[in-house]
Amino acid sequence: MQARQRHIRYFVMMGICIGLFVLAWGVVRFWSLAAAIGMCLVAMVIPPLAAVLANRRDRDDDWWNDPRWDDPKWDQPGHDRDRPDHEQRP
């Protein structure tokens, strides 16, 4: 799954979470306080699940295969690992 799809999934889940809170305390509490509390409990579980699902690595993802990790000078003092060796500091 690509990063864009993960972001969409995350924001949809967080939108559902916010929607549940708003509906629970703006509408549902007038008919059933227990239902409103139940909706909030469900909404409370969604953010951790959204974070886990959004950060899950898929088989097709290769974000972990960064070519900079093969840099032989990464542990030398003053060497910036975020810049390849052919890019010199200004």
C-alpha positions, 0 to 999 in steps of 0.5 A: 500500500502506498503512502497516499493510501495510508494517509487517506485511511488514517484521516478517514479513521480520525474523521470517524473518531471526531464524528463519533464524539460530536454525534455522541455529545451533540445528539445521542446524549439527549436520547441515551446517555449510555449510547453516547458513552459507548460511542465515546469508548469506540471513538477512544479506540480508533486513534491508536488503531489508526496510527498502527494501520497507517504505519504498517509496512506492506510487502510492496513498500521498500522505505526501509531499503534506503541506499544511504544506509550503505554509506561506509562513512556514516560513523565518522565525525562530521559526516552527515548521513542525510546527504550523500558523499558527493554532496559537500556541505556549503 
